[in-house]
Amino acid sequence: MTFGFAPSAAASSSEPLSAAAMPDSSDLPTRMLELSEWSAAEIPLLRNPREVVSGLHSRHRPTPATAVVAVLDPEERVRASASFARRASAADGWVFRNALLAQLRRVIPHDLRRRTPVRTAVLLYCREGDARWTQEDGAWMWGLRDACTLHGLRCGAYITLTRDGWQVLGEGRGGRRPTASSQPEGLGDPEPRQPRASGAASEALRRVAAR
Protein backbone atom coordinates (compact mmCIF):
# COMPACT_ATOMS: atom_id res chain seq x y z
CA MET A 1 0.00 0.00 0.00
CA THR A 2 1.23 3.46 -0.84
CA PHE A 3 0.02 6.71 0.68
CA GLY A 4 0.55 10.27 -0.45
CA PHE A 5 0.61 13.48 1.60
CA ALA A 6 -0.11 11.76 4.91
CA PRO A 7 1.54 9.25 7.29
CA SER A 8 0.64 5.76 6.19
CA ALA A 9 0.13 2.49 7.96
CA ALA A 10 1.93 -0.62 6.81
CA ALA A 11 0.34 -2.63 4.07
CA SER A 12 -0.38 -5.43 6.49
CA SER A 13 -2.64 -3.18 8.55
CA SER A 14 -5.07 -2.50 5.70
CA GLU A 15 -8.47 -4.11 5.77
CA PRO A 16 -8.31 -7.18 3.51
CA LEU A 17 -10.82 -7.33 0.71
CA SER A 18 -11.65 -10.97 1.26
CA ALA A 19 -14.74 -13.00 0.63
CA ALA A 20 -15.30 -13.14 4.38
CA ALA A 21 -15.89 -9.38 4.42
CA MET A 22 -18.56 -9.57 1.74
CA PRO A 23 -22.28 -9.98 2.32
CA ASP A 24 -23.89 -13.28 1.35
CA SER A 25 -24.06 -13.15 -2.44
CA SER A 26 -27.24 -15.22 -2.37
CA ASP A 27 -29.03 -12.49 -0.39
CA LEU A 28 -27.56 -9.31 -1.87
CA PRO A 29 -26.96 -8.57 -5.55
CA THR A 30 -23.67 -7.22 -6.77
CA ARG A 31 -23.73 -3.45 -6.35
CA MET A 32 -22.71 -1.61 -9.48
CA LEU A 33 -23.63 1.29 -11.73
CA GLU A 34 -24.19 1.00 -15.44
CA LEU A 35 -22.16 3.41 -17.53
CA SER A 36 -25.35 5.24 -18.52
CA GLU A 37 -26.22 5.73 -14.83
CA TRP A 38 -22.74 7.08 -14.12
CA SER A 39 -22.89 9.45 -17.09
CA ALA A 40 -26.27 10.76 -15.94
CA ALA A 41 -25.01 11.45 -12.41
CA GLU A 42 -23.45 14.81 -13.40
CA ILE A 43 -20.00 13.92 -12.08
CA PRO A 44 -17.88 17.11 -12.03
CA LEU A 45 -15.47 17.31 -14.92
CA LEU A 46 -11.74 17.52 -14.32
CA ARG A 47 -10.25 20.67 -15.80
CA ASN A 48 -6.95 18.94 -16.54
CA PRO A 49 -7.39 15.16 -16.34
CA ARG A 50 -4.00 14.47 -17.92
CA GLU A 51 -2.23 16.36 -15.13
CA VAL A 52 -4.19 14.53 -12.43
CA VAL A 53 -3.53 11.12 -13.98
CA SER A 54 0.17 11.79 -14.52
CA GLY A 55 0.58 13.06 -10.97
CA LEU A 56 -1.12 10.04 -9.39
CA HIS A 57 0.79 7.66 -11.66
CA SER A 58 4.10 9.25 -10.64
CA ARG A 59 3.28 9.15 -6.92
CA HIS A 60 1.89 5.64 -6.69
CA ARG A 61 3.20 3.73 -9.73
CA PRO A 62 0.11 1.51 -9.95
CA THR A 63 0.22 -1.95 -11.48
CA PRO A 64 -2.81 -3.96 -12.65
CA ALA A 65 -5.42 -4.56 -9.90
CA THR A 66 -4.27 -1.43 -8.04
CA ALA A 67 -6.67 1.38 -7.08
CA VAL A 68 -5.57 4.94 -6.35
CA VAL A 69 -8.04 7.21 -4.55
CA ALA A 70 -7.25 10.92 -4.33
CA VAL A 71 -8.92 13.95 -2.78
CA LEU A 72 -8.79 17.20 -4.74
CA ASP A 73 -9.39 20.70 -3.41
CA PRO A 74 -11.49 23.27 -5.34
CA GLU A 75 -8.37 24.27 -7.29
CA GLU A 76 -7.90 20.64 -8.36
CA ARG A 77 -4.77 20.19 -6.26
CA VAL A 78 -4.26 16.75 -4.73
CA ARG A 79 -4.60 17.07 -0.95
CA ALA A 80 -4.36 13.38 -0.08
CA SER A 81 -4.07 10.09 -1.91
CA ALA A 82 -3.65 6.41 -1.19
CA SER A 83 -3.18 3.28 -3.27
CA PHE A 84 -4.04 -0.32 -2.49
CA ALA A 85 -4.38 -3.64 -4.25
CA ARG A 86 -7.74 -5.16 -4.96
CA ARG A 87 -8.01 -8.46 -3.08
CA ALA A 88 -11.63 -9.46 -3.60
CA SER A 89 -12.36 -12.31 -5.96
CA ALA A 90 -15.74 -10.87 -6.95
CA ALA A 91 -16.57 -7.37 -8.17
CA ASP A 92 -18.93 -5.97 -5.55
CA GLY A 93 -19.50 -2.30 -4.88
CA TRP A 94 -20.14 -2.89 -1.19
CA VAL A 95 -16.65 -4.32 -0.71
CA PHE A 96 -15.04 -1.62 -2.84
CA ARG A 97 -16.93 1.07 -0.89
CA ASN A 98 -15.57 -0.23 2.41
CA ALA A 99 -12.02 -0.36 1.06
CA LEU A 100 -12.17 3.18 -0.34
CA LEU A 101 -13.72 4.54 2.83
CA ALA A 102 -11.00 2.94 4.95
CA GLN A 103 -8.29 4.63 2.86
CA LEU A 104 -10.03 8.02 2.94
CA ARG A 105 -10.36 7.87 6.71
CA ARG A 106 -6.63 7.20 7.03
CA VAL A 107 -5.41 10.04 4.86
CA ILE A 108 -7.83 12.97 5.32
CA PRO A 109 -10.49 14.16 7.81
CA HIS A 110 -14.12 13.91 6.73
CA ASP A 111 -16.20 16.93 5.64
CA LEU A 112 -19.52 15.73 7.04
CA ARG A 113 -20.08 18.96 8.98
CA ARG A 114 -20.22 20.99 5.78
CA ARG A 115 -23.58 21.60 4.17
CA THR A 116 -22.04 21.33 0.73
CA PRO A 117 -18.90 19.29 -0.08
CA VAL A 118 -15.95 21.37 -1.22
CA ARG A 119 -13.46 18.59 -1.87
CA THR A 120 -13.76 15.93 -4.54
CA ALA A 121 -12.59 12.32 -4.54
CA VAL A 122 -11.44 10.71 -7.79
CA LEU A 123 -10.49 7.10 -8.42
CA LEU A 124 -7.82 5.79 -10.76
CA TYR A 125 -8.00 2.03 -11.29
CA CYS A 126 -5.20 0.18 -13.09
CA ARG A 127 -6.39 -3.04 -14.67
CA GLU A 128 -5.94 -5.51 -17.47
CA GLY A 129 -8.02 -5.39 -20.64
CA ASP A 130 -9.00 -2.43 -22.77
CA ALA A 131 -10.64 0.86 -21.83
CA ARG A 132 -14.23 -0.29 -22.39
CA TRP A 133 -16.56 -0.29 -19.39
CA THR A 134 -16.81 -3.56 -17.45
CA GLN A 135 -18.97 -4.74 -14.57
CA GLU A 136 -15.90 -4.38 -12.36
CA ASP A 137 -15.77 -0.68 -13.31
CA GLY A 138 -19.45 -0.42 -12.43
CA ALA A 139 -18.76 -1.85 -8.96
CA TRP A 140 -15.94 0.67 -8.40
CA MET A 141 -18.26 3.48 -9.49
CA TRP A 142 -20.88 2.37 -6.97
CA GLY A 143 -18.25 2.10 -4.26
CA LEU A 144 -16.73 5.52 -5.01
CA ARG A 145 -20.10 7.26 -4.98
CA ASP A 146 -21.13 5.69 -1.68
CA ALA A 147 -17.74 6.25 -0.01
CA CYS A 148 -17.87 9.94 -0.96
CA THR A 149 -21.33 10.30 0.58
CA LEU A 150 -20.16 8.71 3.84
CA HIS A 151 -17.03 10.90 4.01
CA GLY A 152 -18.63 14.20 3.04
CA LEU A 153 -16.95 14.50 -0.37
CA ARG A 154 -18.14 15.17 -3.88
CA CYS A 155 -17.98 12.12 -6.09
CA GLY A 156 -15.49 12.81 -8.85
CA ALA A 157 -14.15 11.09 -11.94
CA TYR A 158 -13.54 7.38 -12.35
CA ILE A 159 -10.46 6.76 -14.48
CA THR A 160 -9.13 3.47 -15.85
CA LEU A 161 -5.47 2.87 -16.61
CA THR A 162 -4.82 0.03 -19.07
CA ARG A 163 -2.15 -1.02 -21.53
CA ASP A 164 -3.77 1.33 -24.06
CA GLY A 165 -3.54 4.42 -21.83
CA TRP A 166 -6.00 6.18 -19.53
CA GLN A 167 -9.68 6.89 -19.94
CA VAL A 168 -12.17 8.99 -17.95
CA LEU A 169 -15.19 6.73 -18.20
CA GLY A 170 -18.46 8.42 -19.01
CA GLU A 171 -16.74 11.43 -20.56
CA GLY A 172 -14.90 10.05 -23.56
CA ARG A 173 -11.66 11.78 -22.60
CA GLY A 174 -8.39 9.90 -22.43
CA GLY A 175 -4.77 9.70 -23.48
CA ARG A 176 -2.07 7.26 -24.56
CA ARG A 177 0.30 7.97 -21.68
CA PRO A 178 0.74 6.95 -18.98
CA THR A 179 -0.25 3.30 -19.40
CA ALA A 180 -0.51 0.33 -17.06
CA SER A 181 3.05 -0.65 -17.98
CA SER A 182 4.81 2.68 -18.55
CA GLN A 183 7.44 4.14 -16.27
CA PRO A 184 6.26 7.18 -14.32
CA GLU A 185 7.63 10.60 -15.10
CA GLY A 186 9.47 12.48 -12.35
CA LEU A 187 7.33 14.77 -10.23
CA GLY A 188 8.11 18.43 -10.66
CA ASP A 189 10.91 17.89 -13.15
CA PRO A 190 10.92 21.00 -15.33
CA GLU A 191 11.86 20.68 -18.94
CA PRO A 192 15.39 21.97 -19.51
CA ARG A 193 15.45 25.32 -21.22
CA GLN A 194 18.31 26.51 -23.37
CA PRO A 195 19.17 30.18 -22.87
CA ARG A 196 18.54 32.39 -25.83
CA ALA A 197 20.76 35.38 -26.47
CA SER A 198 21.57 37.51 -29.45
CA GLY A 199 23.32 40.74 -30.27
CA ALA A 200 24.55 42.72 -27.24
CA ALA A 201 23.12 40.19 -24.79
CA SER A 202 25.00 37.38 -26.51
CA GLU A 203 28.23 39.37 -26.42
CA ALA A 204 27.77 40.08 -22.69
CA LEU A 205 27.31 36.37 -21.99
CA ARG A 206 30.46 35.53 -23.87
CA ARG A 207 32.41 38.09 -21.82
CA VAL A 208 31.13 36.65 -18.55
CA ALA A 209 32.03 33.13 -19.68
CA ALA A 210 35.55 34.22 -20.65
CA ARG A 211 36.32 35.60 -17.15
Backbone as CSV, one residue per row, in Angstrom:
resi,resn,N_x,N_y,N_z,CA_x,CA_y,CA_z,C_x,C_y,C_z
1,MET,0.847,-1.192,0.000,0.000,0.000,0.000,0.883,1.242,0.000
2,THR,0.469,2.231,-0.753,1.228,3.464,-0.836,0.326,4.623,-0.509
3,PHE,0.804,5.540,0.311,0.022,6.712,0.677,0.727,7.952,0.169
4,GLY,-0.040,9.000,-0.081,0.546,10.267,-0.449,0.060,11.362,0.465
5,PHE,0.954,12.268,0.862,0.612,13.483,1.596,0.114,13.213,3.017
6,ALA,0.318,12.037,3.550,-0.113,11.758,4.907,0.628,10.549,5.410
7,PRO,0.886,10.441,6.746,1.538,9.253,7.286,0.697,8.032,6.965
8,SER,1.366,6.945,6.583,0.638,5.760,6.188,0.902,4.611,7.136
9,ALA,-0.071,3.716,7.217,0.131,2.492,7.957,0.768,1.475,7.039
10,ALA,1.307,0.424,7.615,1.929,-0.618,6.812,0.861,-1.339,6.015
11,ALA,1.299,-1.966,4.940,0.342,-2.629,4.073,-0.409,-3.727,4.815
12,SER,0.253,-4.335,5.788,-0.380,-5.433,6.494,-1.522,-4.978,7.374
13,SER,-1.598,-3.684,7.667,-2.638,-3.181,8.546,-3.909,-2.817,7.805
14,SER,-3.891,-2.880,6.465,-5.070,-2.501,5.702,-6.134,-3.570,5.852
15,GLU,-7.385,-3.164,5.662,-8.469,-4.111,5.769,-8.485,-4.994,4.531
16,PRO,-8.347,-6.298,4.683,-8.313,-7.182,3.514,-9.651,-7.210,2.814
17,LEU,-9.601,-7.233,1.492,-10.823,-7.325,0.707,-11.064,-8.798,0.425
18,SER,-11.482,-9.536,1.396,-11.648,-10.967,1.262,-13.113,-11.318,1.160
19,ALA,-13.364,-12.548,0.758,-14.736,-13.002,0.629,-15.449,-12.980,1.966
20,ALA,-14.685,-13.124,3.066,-15.301,-13.136,4.384,-15.905,-11.790,4.735
21,ALA,-15.400,-10.718,4.117,-15.892,-9.377,4.424,-17.098,-9.014,3.586
22,MET,-17.473,-9.876,2.659,-18.561,-9.573,1.741,-19.881,-10.102,2.270
23,PRO,-20.976,-9.444,1.957,-22.284,-9.984,2.321,-22.578,-11.249,1.547
24,ASP,-23.512,-12.033,2.005,-23.890,-13.275,1.347,-24.415,-12.965,-0.046
25,SER,-23.706,-13.464,-1.063,-24.065,-13.149,-2.439,-25.430,-13.691,-2.812
26,SER,-25.926,-14.681,-2.067,-27.242,-15.218,-2.369,-28.357,-14.293,-1.906
27,ASP,-28.024,-13.405,-0.924,-29.030,-12.492,-0.388,-28.959,-11.110,-1.017
28,LEU,-27.743,-10.669,-1.363,-27.563,-9.313,-1.869,-26.964,-9.346,-3.270
29,PRO,-27.534,-8.597,-4.200,-26.963,-8.565,-5.548,-25.671,-7.766,-5.569
30,THR,-24.892,-8.000,-6.602,-23.666,-7.215,-6.771,-24.050,-5.763,-6.987
31,ARG,-23.417,-4.881,-6.255,-23.730,-3.452,-6.347,-22.850,-2.827,-7.408
32,MET,-23.459,-2.216,-8.386,-22.713,-1.613,-9.479,-23.586,-0.586,-10.168
33,LEU,-22.933,0.294,-10.929,-23.633,1.289,-11.732,-23.350,1.019,-13.195
34,GLU,-24.387,1.061,-14.000,-24.189,1.000,-15.440,-23.527,2.295,-15.903
35,LEU,-22.838,2.219,-17.029,-22.155,3.408,-17.531,-23.145,4.541,-17.793
36,SER,-24.347,4.212,-18.267,-25.352,5.242,-18.517,-25.784,5.921,-17.215
37,GLU,-25.874,5.153,-16.129,-26.224,5.729,-14.833,-25.128,6.662,-14.351
38,TRP,-23.873,6.253,-14.535,-22.738,7.080,-14.122,-22.704,8.375,-14.926
39,SER,-22.924,8.269,-16.223,-22.886,9.449,-17.091,-23.999,10.425,-16.742
40,ALA,-25.135,9.905,-16.276,-26.267,10.759,-15.943,-26.164,11.361,-14.552
41,ALA,-25.135,10.996,-13.798,-25.014,11.446,-12.407,-24.392,12.834,-12.272
42,GLU,-24.040,13.460,-13.392,-23.448,14.806,-13.396,-22.195,14.866,-12.521
43,ILE,-21.291,13.924,-12.764,-20.005,13.917,-12.078,-19.208,15.142,-12.533
44,PRO,-18.622,15.916,-11.608,-17.879,17.114,-12.027,-16.695,16.764,-12.919
45,LEU,-16.544,17.544,-13.968,-15.471,17.314,-14.918,-14.145,17.804,-14.367
46,LEU,-13.090,17.063,-14.659,-11.741,17.518,-14.319,-11.308,18.545,-15.352
47,ARG,-10.730,19.651,-14.867,-10.250,20.673,-15.801,-9.039,20.180,-16.578
48,ASN,-8.161,19.437,-15.897,-6.947,18.944,-16.542,-6.736,17.486,-16.147
49,PRO,-7.506,16.560,-16.738,-7.387,15.157,-16.342,-6.008,14.569,-16.575
50,ARG,-5.323,15.009,-17.625,-3.997,14.467,-17.917,-3.023,14.772,-16.770
51,GLU,-3.112,15.981,-16.228,-2.231,16.360,-15.131,-2.531,15.535,-13.877
52,VAL,-3.805,15.320,-13.597,-4.190,14.525,-12.432,-3.708,13.088,-12.583
53,VAL,-3.940,12.500,-13.753,-3.535,11.118,-13.985,-2.013,10.972,-13.901
54,SER,-1.285,11.868,-14.544,0.170,11.786,-14.518,0.715,11.947,-13.105
55,GLY,0.123,12.861,-12.337,0.579,13.062,-10.969,0.352,11.835,-10.102
56,LEU,-0.835,11.229,-10.191,-1.119,10.042,-9.391,-0.270,8.857,-9.842
57,HIS,-0.048,8.751,-11.136,0.787,7.664,-11.658,2.224,7.805,-11.163
58,SER,2.737,9.023,-11.116,4.102,9.252,-10.640,4.231,8.981,-9.149
59,ARG,3.217,9.338,-8.376,3.284,9.150,-6.924,3.146,7.690,-6.507
60,HIS,2.243,6.975,-7.181,1.885,5.643,-6.687,2.337,4.488,-7.580
61,ARG,2.712,4.756,-8.812,3.201,3.730,-9.730,2.310,2.486,-9.731
62,PRO,1.026,2.646,-10.034,0.110,1.513,-9.946,0.387,0.439,-10.982
63,THR,0.172,-0.801,-10.591,0.220,-1.950,-11.478,-1.189,-2.515,-11.567
64,PRO,-1.455,-3.426,-12.521,-2.809,-3.960,-12.646,-3.382,-4.478,-11.329
65,ALA,-4.667,-4.218,-11.116,-5.421,-4.558,-9.900,-5.056,-3.645,-8.739
66,THR,-4.570,-2.423,-9.063,-4.275,-1.427,-8.038,-5.208,-0.232,-8.202
67,ALA,-5.789,0.204,-7.095,-6.669,1.375,-7.084,-5.956,2.530,-6.394
68,VAL,-6.116,3.721,-6.938,-5.568,4.940,-6.354,-6.718,5.908,-6.133
69,VAL,-6.994,6.243,-4.874,-8.039,7.207,-4.555,-7.371,8.497,-4.123
70,ALA,-7.857,9.615,-4.627,-7.251,10.919,-4.331,-8.341,11.930,-4.023
71,VAL,-8.008,12.876,-3.141,-8.922,13.954,-2.777,-8.369,15.259,-3.330
72,LEU,-9.187,15.951,-4.109,-8.785,17.204,-4.736,-9.484,18.376,-4.061
73,ASP,-8.769,19.491,-3.943,-9.389,20.700,-3.405,-10.090,21.437,-4.550
74,PRO,-10.773,22.570,-4.265,-11.489,23.274,-5.335,-10.603,23.744,-6.478
75,GLU,-9.299,23.878,-6.231,-8.370,24.275,-7.291,-7.795,23.080,-8.028
76,GLU,-8.313,21.887,-7.730,-7.902,20.640,-8.356,-6.479,20.233,-7.973
77,ARG,-6.049,20.657,-6.793,-4.769,20.186,-6.257,-5.015,18.950,-5.416
78,VAL,-4.121,17.977,-5.514,-4.256,16.749,-4.733,-3.882,17.040,-3.285
79,ARG,-4.827,16.839,-2.374,-4.605,17.070,-0.953,-4.250,15.795,-0.211
80,ALA,-4.679,14.665,-0.691,-4.356,13.384,-0.076,-4.602,12.294,-1.103
81,SER,-3.860,11.206,-1.001,-4.066,10.088,-1.912,-3.540,8.815,-1.268
82,ALA,-4.073,7.708,-1.696,-3.645,6.405,-1.190,-3.871,5.365,-2.271
83,SER,-3.016,4.365,-2.315,-3.181,3.275,-3.274,-3.216,1.949,-2.528
84,PHE,-3.939,1.004,-3.104,-4.037,-0.315,-2.491,-4.414,-1.323,-3.563
85,ALA,-4.097,-2.578,-3.293,-4.381,-3.644,-4.249,-5.767,-4.223,-4.002
86,ARG,-6.439,-4.503,-5.068,-7.740,-5.160,-4.955,-7.517,-6.621,-4.593
87,ARG,-8.194,-7.085,-3.533,-8.012,-8.457,-3.079,-9.268,-9.305,-3.177
88,ALA,-10.386,-8.706,-3.523,-11.634,-9.464,-3.600,-11.677,-10.284,-4.885
89,SER,-12.249,-11.451,-4.784,-12.360,-12.307,-5.961,-13.562,-11.924,-6.820
90,ALA,-14.542,-11.280,-6.212,-15.737,-10.873,-6.953,-15.838,-9.359,-6.963
91,ALA,-16.391,-8.819,-8.065,-16.572,-7.371,-8.173,-17.859,-6.994,-7.471
92,ASP,-17.749,-6.367,-6.309,-18.928,-5.972,-5.550,-18.712,-4.573,-5.005
93,GLY,-19.648,-3.681,-5.301,-19.501,-2.298,-4.878,-19.471,-2.118,-3.375
94,TRP,-20.140,-2.985,-2.644,-20.145,-2.890,-1.185,-18.744,-3.081,-0.631
95,VAL,-18.027,-4.071,-1.143,-16.654,-4.324,-0.706,-15.741,-3.175,-1.119
96,PHE,-15.883,-2.717,-2.361,-15.042,-1.623,-2.842,-15.316,-0.347,-2.043
97,ARG,-16.589,-0.099,-1.695,-16.929,1.071,-0.889,-16.201,1.037,0.443
98,ASN,-16.226,-0.110,1.113,-15.573,-0.230,2.408,-14.068,-0.014,2.299
99,ALA,-13.459,-0.529,1.247,-12.019,-0.360,1.062,-11.660,1.105,0.812
100,LEU,-12.424,1.765,-0.047,-12.169,3.179,-0.344,-12.380,4.046,0.897
101,LEU,-13.435,3.763,1.637,-13.725,4.541,2.831,-12.622,4.379,3.866
102,ALA,-12.089,3.172,4.003,-10.998,2.944,4.953,-9.770,3.765,4.584
103,GLN,-9.455,3.853,3.290,-8.295,4.631,2.859,-8.531,6.125,3.066
104,LEU,-9.734,6.599,2.749,-10.035,8.020,2.935,-9.934,8.409,4.402
105,ARG,-10.420,7.564,5.282,-10.358,7.871,6.714,-8.932,7.931,7.222
106,ARG,-8.026,7.200,6.585,-6.629,7.205,7.030,-5.886,8.460,6.590
107,VAL,-6.242,8.989,5.432,-5.405,10.042,4.862,-5.964,11.452,4.989
108,ILE,-7.277,11.599,5.275,-7.826,12.965,5.320,-9.084,12.988,6.189
109,PRO,-9.278,14.057,6.984,-10.493,14.161,7.807,-11.740,14.270,6.937
110,HIS,-12.865,13.841,7.491,-14.118,13.915,6.734,-14.636,15.356,6.711
111,ASP,-15.559,15.612,5.803,-16.197,16.929,5.644,-17.700,16.835,5.910
112,LEU,-18.096,15.963,6.809,-19.517,15.731,7.037,-20.215,16.925,7.681
113,ARG,-19.464,17.805,8.335,-20.085,18.965,8.984,-20.441,20.068,7.985
114,ARG,-19.928,19.984,6.795,-20.222,20.992,5.785,-21.574,20.710,5.128
115,ARG,-22.306,21.783,4.855,-23.580,21.602,4.167,-23.373,21.148,2.734
116,THR,-22.333,21.677,2.120,-22.038,21.330,0.733,-20.588,20.882,0.631
117,PRO,-20.293,19.735,0.046,-18.902,19.286,-0.084,-18.077,20.266,-0.908
118,VAL,-16.845,20.488,-0.489,-15.950,21.374,-1.224,-14.776,20.617,-1.824
119,ARG,-14.539,19.402,-1.328,-13.457,18.593,-1.870,-14.041,17.418,-2.645
120,THR,-13.286,16.957,-3.612,-13.759,15.933,-4.535,-12.827,14.733,-4.510
121,ALA,-13.395,13.541,-4.471,-12.590,12.321,-4.544,-12.662,11.745,-5.952
122,VAL,-11.512,11.367,-6.482,-11.442,10.708,-7.786,-10.773,9.354,-7.596
123,LEU,-11.048,8.447,-8.508,-10.491,7.104,-8.417,-9.823,6.735,-9.720
124,LEU,-8.565,6.318,-9.617,-7.817,5.791,-10.758,-7.626,4.299,-10.522
125,TYR,-8.117,3.479,-11.452,-7.995,2.033,-11.286,-7.187,1.458,-12.441
126,CYS,-6.083,0.803,-12.097,-5.197,0.185,-13.087,-5.620,-1.277,-13.246
127,ARG,-5.913,-1.675,-14.459,-6.393,-3.039,-14.671,-5.978,-3.562,-16.038
128,GLU,-6.175,-4.872,-16.188,-5.939,-5.507,-17.475,-7.112,-5.200,-18.413
129,GLY,-6.942,-5.589,-19.676,-8.020,-5.390,-20.642,-7.925,-4.042,-21.328
130,ASP,-8.983,-3.710,-22.056,-8.998,-2.434,-22.766,-9.802,-1.411,-21.965
131,ALA,-10.033,-0.259,-22.570,-10.638,0.856,-21.835,-12.152,0.784,-21.774
132,ARG,-12.775,-0.209,-22.396,-14.228,-0.287,-22.389,-14.763,-0.611,-20.995
133,TRP,-15.946,-0.084,-20.689,-16.565,-0.293,-19.385,-16.787,-1.772,-19.121
134,THR,-16.550,-2.190,-17.876,-16.810,-3.560,-17.450,-17.671,-3.523,-16.188
135,GLN,-18.193,-4.675,-15.795,-18.970,-4.741,-14.566,-18.097,-4.412,-13.357
136,GLU,-16.818,-4.745,-13.438,-15.905,-4.378,-12.356,-15.823,-2.859,-12.225
137,ASP,-15.763,-2.152,-13.346,-15.772,-0.685,-13.306,-17.059,-0.181,-12.666
138,GLY,-18.180,-0.822,-13.008,-19.452,-0.421,-12.425,-19.481,-0.588,-10.920
139,ALA,-18.821,-1.646,-10.411,-18.758,-1.854,-8.965,-17.887,-0.788,-8.299
140,TRP,-16.781,-0.403,-8.948,-15.939,0.667,-8.397,-16.694,1.990,-8.395
141,MET,-17.469,2.254,-9.430,-18.260,3.482,-9.487,-19.253,3.535,-8.325
142,TRP,-19.936,2.435,-8.076,-20.884,2.371,-6.969,-20.152,2.611,-5.650
143,GLY,-19.009,1.957,-5.493,-18.250,2.102,-4.260,-17.729,3.510,-4.045
144,LEU,-17.245,4.156,-5.122,-16.729,5.517,-5.008,-17.845,6.482,-4.623
145,ARG,-18.989,6.360,-5.270,-20.103,7.258,-4.976,-20.548,7.131,-3.525
146,ASP,-20.654,5.901,-3.044,-21.128,5.686,-1.680,-20.079,6.118,-0.657
147,ALA,-18.801,5.847,-0.928,-17.737,6.252,-0.008,-17.680,7.772,0.114
148,CYS,-17.879,8.468,-0.991,-17.868,9.936,-0.956,-19.012,10.467,-0.102
149,THR,-20.179,9.874,-0.228,-21.331,10.301,0.579,-21.040,10.125,2.066
150,LEU,-20.433,9.007,2.429,-20.165,8.706,3.837,-19.004,9.508,4.407
151,HIS,-18.174,10.106,3.539,-17.031,10.896,4.008,-17.210,12.394,3.762
152,GLY,-18.371,12.780,3.254,-18.631,14.197,3.039,-17.893,14.800,1.869
153,LEU,-17.671,14.019,0.805,-16.947,14.498,-0.369,-17.848,14.487,-1.595
154,ARG,-17.476,15.282,-2.580,-18.138,15.174,-3.879,-17.575,13.961,-4.594
155,CYS,-18.435,13.258,-5.305,-17.978,12.120,-6.091,-17.422,12.629,-7.410
156,GLY,-16.155,12.328,-7.648,-15.493,12.808,-8.851,-15.290,11.718,-9.884
157,ALA,-14.354,11.936,-10.773,-14.155,11.094,-11.942,-13.673,9.693,-11.576
158,TYR,-14.062,8.741,-12.420,-13.541,7.380,-12.352,-12.689,7.170,-13.599
159,ILE,-11.430,6.828,-13.384,-10.456,6.756,-14.477,-9.851,5.358,-14.515
160,THR,-9.804,4.757,-15.693,-9.126,3.468,-15.845,-7.761,3.690,-16.479
161,LEU,-6.817,2.858,-16.052,-5.466,2.874,-16.614,-5.187,1.467,-17.130
162,THR,-5.044,1.331,-18.443,-4.820,0.035,-19.067,-3.576,0.104,-19.950
163,ARG,-3.320,-0.990,-20.649,-2.148,-1.019,-21.531,-2.289,-0.031,-22.682
164,ASP,-3.533,0.393,-22.960,-3.765,1.334,-24.058,-3.674,2.794,-23.628
165,GLY,-3.600,3.048,-22.324,-3.539,4.419,-21.829,-4.555,4.629,-20.722
166,TRP,-5.021,5.871,-20.570,-6.001,6.185,-19.530,-7.284,6.699,-20.154
167,GLN,-8.375,6.509,-19.434,-9.684,6.885,-19.941,-10.564,7.340,-18.790
168,VAL,-11.177,8.528,-18.918,-12.171,8.992,-17.949,-13.510,8.431,-18.414
169,LEU,-13.978,7.392,-17.741,-15.194,6.728,-18.197,-16.412,7.637,-18.026
170,GLY,-17.275,7.593,-19.017,-18.465,8.421,-19.012,-18.274,9.776,-19.646
171,GLU,-17.021,10.125,-19.964,-16.737,11.430,-20.564,-16.153,11.319,-21.963
172,GLY,-15.526,10.201,-22.259,-14.901,10.046,-23.560,-13.558,10.723,-23.685
173,ARG,-12.983,11.160,-22.550,-11.658,11.780,-22.595,-10.615,10.777,-22.144
174,GLY,-9.453,10.821,-22.787,-8.393,9.896,-22.430,-7.093,10.278,-23.100
175,GLY,-6.074,9.455,-22.901,-4.766,9.705,-23.482,-3.967,8.417,-23.571
176,ARG,-2.902,8.453,-24.342,-2.074,7.264,-24.556,-1.044,7.043,-23.451
177,ARG,-0.677,8.099,-22.762,0.301,7.974,-21.681,-0.175,8.777,-20.481
178,PRO,0.046,8.213,-19.264,0.737,6.948,-18.984,-0.144,5.748,-19.278
179,THR,0.466,4.546,-19.216,-0.250,3.295,-19.401,-0.028,2.421,-18.174
180,ALA,-0.648,1.254,-18.188,-0.507,0.334,-17.064,0.902,-0.217,-16.941
181,SER,1.697,-0.097,-18.006,3.054,-0.650,-17.978,4.148,0.388,-18.159
182,SER,3.793,1.661,-18.300,4.810,2.683,-18.551,5.485,3.118,-17.261
183,GLN,6.705,3.609,-17.408,7.444,4.142,-16.271,6.933,5.540,-15.946
184,PRO,6.772,5.853,-14.670,6.264,7.184,-14.319,7.282,8.272,-14.599
185,GLU,6.779,9.437,-14.928,7.635,10.599,-15.098,7.944,11.196,-13.729
186,GLY,9.094,11.870,-13.619,9.469,12.475,-12.352,8.541,13.611,-11.979
187,LEU,8.200,13.704,-10.700,7.325,14.774,-10.234,8.087,16.090,-10.180
188,GLY,7.537,17.105,-10.777,8.114,18.432,-10.661,9.414,18.624,-11.413
189,ASP,9.698,17.733,-12.365,10.915,17.890,-13.148,10.640,18.858,-14.294
190,PRO,11.177,20.052,-14.239,10.924,20.998,-15.332,11.697,20.620,-16.572
191,GLU,11.139,20.927,-17.709,11.857,20.677,-18.945,13.047,21.627,-19.041
192,PRO,14.222,21.101,-19.406,15.389,21.973,-19.506,15.204,23.027,-20.580
193,ARG,15.588,24.228,-20.267,15.454,25.323,-21.219,16.843,25.833,-21.600
194,GLN,17.056,25.983,-22.874,18.314,26.509,-23.372,18.229,28.032,-23.416
195,PRO,19.213,28.716,-22.855,19.167,30.178,-22.870,19.274,30.726,-24.278
196,ARG,18.489,31.730,-24.531,18.540,32.393,-25.828,19.189,33.757,-25.668
197,ALA,20.100,34.069,-26.529,20.759,35.378,-26.471,21.217,35.761,-27.862
198,SER,21.130,37.030,-28.152,21.573,37.506,-29.449,22.060,38.933,-29.305
199,GLY,22.859,39.356,-30.244,23.322,40.735,-30.268,24.136,41.090,-29.042
200,ALA,23.796,42.233,-28.385,24.548,42.717,-27.236,24.454,41.755,-26.068
201,ALA,23.275,41.139,-25.892,23.117,40.187,-24.788,24.029,38.997,-24.993
202,SER,24.134,38.516,-26.230,25.005,37.383,-26.510,26.457,37.734,-26.252
203,GLU,26.869,38.930,-26.640,28.234,39.371,-26.416,28.534,39.471,-24.929
204,ALA,27.564,39.965,-24.133,27.767,40.077,-22.693,27.941,38.705,-22.063
205,LEU,27.176,37.719,-22.524,27.307,36.365,-21.992,28.667,35.778,-22.313
206,ARG,29.154,36.047,-23.500,30.462,35.532,-23.872,31.550,36.148,-23.013
207,ARG,31.404,37.439,-22.666,32.412,38.089,-21.824,32.428,37.505,-20.421
208,VAL,31.213,37.237,-19.890,31.133,36.648,-18.553,31.761,35.252,-18.555
209,ALA,31.497,34.465,-19.615,32.027,33.128,-19.684,33.535,33.123,-19.827
210,ALA,34.107,34.169,-20.426,35.546,34.220,-20.653,36.314,34.609,-19.395
211,ARG,35.631,35.149,-18.365,36.317,35.596,-17.151,36.765,34.414,-16.286
